[in-house]
């Protein structure tokens, strides 16, 4: 049976011609560049400052825009909004530096999680949809200050488990890893 709500999850992955959307390739290109190039300490600090300012700007901008529109509006949290891109870059650079000197004990865990990252990226919207629409988990139901971090960890753990389960199927392994 056709369910328009279910198609919303898949709609983000396709353009108007039914082809996979490529606008997220921006993150892959930026990630590759950041991985391949060294960034000076001064530039990192500037980047971290910009990320913090973008978080504050997103909060203030969202409150202002929502007030002006008369309803909740997430313009400043769009996947390719400059604020979100800056925050993503800052997080990537931060973890790139922290994992450079990783102890040998944690290296296999990080490698395993990084192997799952593409699969996690693919399945997390589905899990978010299921948690929101079938279990009623959303920030309007619970206080956002604790819900957002808990929900993020929950979706990440569920995504990891689902990808691990799917990766046990030999034919599916190549699609999620």
N, C-alpha and C positions, 0 to 999 in steps of 0.2 A: 504494500500500500504506500502511496506517495505521501511523504510527510515533509512539508516545507521547512520545518525546524531542523530536521536532520541534514538537509541540503546546505544549511548555513555553514556547518563545519567544513564541508568540502568546497564551498564557494570561494573561500579564501585562497584555495590552492589552484584555482583555474581563472583564466582571463575570459573575456567575452567571446572568444572563439572556441572554448572548450579545451584549450591547451594549458598545460601547467604554467602557473604564474611564475615569472622570473624576478619579481622585484625583491625577493629575499636574497637573491644572489649578491646583493649589495653587502650583506653581512659576511658572506664567504670571501668576497674580494678584500674587504677591509681586514678580516681576520688573517687572511694569507699575508697581506702586506705587513700587518703588525707582527706576525710571527717571524717574518723574514728580515725585519729591520729592527735595529736597536734604537731606542728612544732615550734621549738624555734625561737625567734626573730632574732637571729644571722643567723640561717639557712634561714629564709625568706629573709633577706637582701641579703644573698649570692645568693639565687634563683632569686631575682629581678635583681641583677647584671648580672647573667648568661643570663637572658631573654633579657636584654638590649644589651649585647654583641652578643647574637644570632641574634637579629634584625640587628645590624650593620654588623655582619658576613654574614647574608643572603643577604643584599644589596650589599656588596662588592663581595661576592662569585658569586652572580647572574650576576653582571656586568662583572666580570672576565670570568666566564664560557660562557656567551653569546658572549663576544668578541672572545674567543677562538673557539667557535663553529660556529661563523659567523651568528648566529640567536638567537632570544630570547629563553632562556632556564630557566625553573622553578624548577630545581632540588632541590634548597634550600628551596622551598616552598611546597614540597611534604607533604601530610597529616601526614606521620609518620617519616619525617625527624627529627633528634634530635633537631634541632633549633625550629621547630614548636611544638614539644612535650614540650620542656622547656618553650616556651611562653605560651602554654596552661596551664601548671602546675602553672606558675606564676599568670596568670589571675584567675584561680580557687582559689588559696590560697588568693589572694588579695580580691576577692569578698566574699569568705567564712568569712574572718575577718570583712569586712565592713558590712555584713548583719547580723552578730551575734547580734549587738546591734541596730537592725532596729526598728524604731518607729512603734507603733501599727497601725498607719494610713497607712503605706506602706506595711505592712505584707501581706494583702490579694492580693495586686497587684503582689508582688514577688511570692507568692504561685501560683497564676493563671498562671503567665509566666513560672514558673518551671513545672507546669502540662502540659503546651504546648510544653516544650522543645524537647521531643522526636518527636512529630509531626513536629515541625519546622526543626529538623534535617533531617527528612524524605523528606519533601517537598522542602527544599531550593535548592537542585540541579536542580529540575524541573523548579522552578521559575527563577533561574540563566540562564538556557538554553533558556527559553522563552524570557527573557529580552535581552539576547545577540543575539539570532538568529532571533527573530521576530521584535525586536525594535532597534537593533543595538547598545545596550548599552554595551560598553567595554572600557577598559583603553587606547586602541589605538585610539579611536575616540575622547576622552575627556582627558584633563590633569589629569594624575593619582593622583596628589597630592590632588585634591579635589574630584575626581571621586570615588576613593576607599572608603573613609568614607561615602559619600552620597549613593553609591551603596550598601554598607553594611547595612546601616540603612533602605534603601528602601526594600531590600530583607528580612530583619528581619520583618519589618512591614507587608509586603505582606504575608510572611509565617505565622505570627500570625493571620492575618485576615483569611487566608485560613484554618488554623487549627481550628479557632473558628467556621467558617462556617461548616466545616466537623464534628466538635464535636456536632453540633446541630442535626445531623442525629443519632438517637439512635444506630443503628447497627454499624456505623462507629466510634462512640465515643471510644470504647474499643481499636481501632487500633491507634488512634492518641494521646490518653492521658494515 
